[in-house]
């Protein structure tokens, strides 16, 4: 509780390495008081395709804590349920984020 950098690093490691079997461990991080833990847990679940974290992704805290590129990646991982979020990146203030969003949209169109 007194080591925010350690909590952040641990949450990051779990988010990146979790498989479906560890989804419950990530869900336990969602109500955590520390936004670094909470949003990294949401990121990990989004990467696993768990659309229940979409409200996290839509909130300002997610992009503030993890950055717009991680939010874009989470939207891509969720697919259809995050279509509105993904489309929103086409109007992002950062030109690089807009370009990456355009590329994602093009690739998704080619896939279909």
Secondary structure, 3 states (H helix, E strand, C coil): CCCHHHHHHHHHHHHHHCCHHHHHHHHHHHCCCCHHHHHHHHHHHHHCCCHHHHHHHHCHHHHHHHCHHHHHHHHHHHHHHHHHHHHHHHHCCCHHHHHHHHHHHHHHHHHC
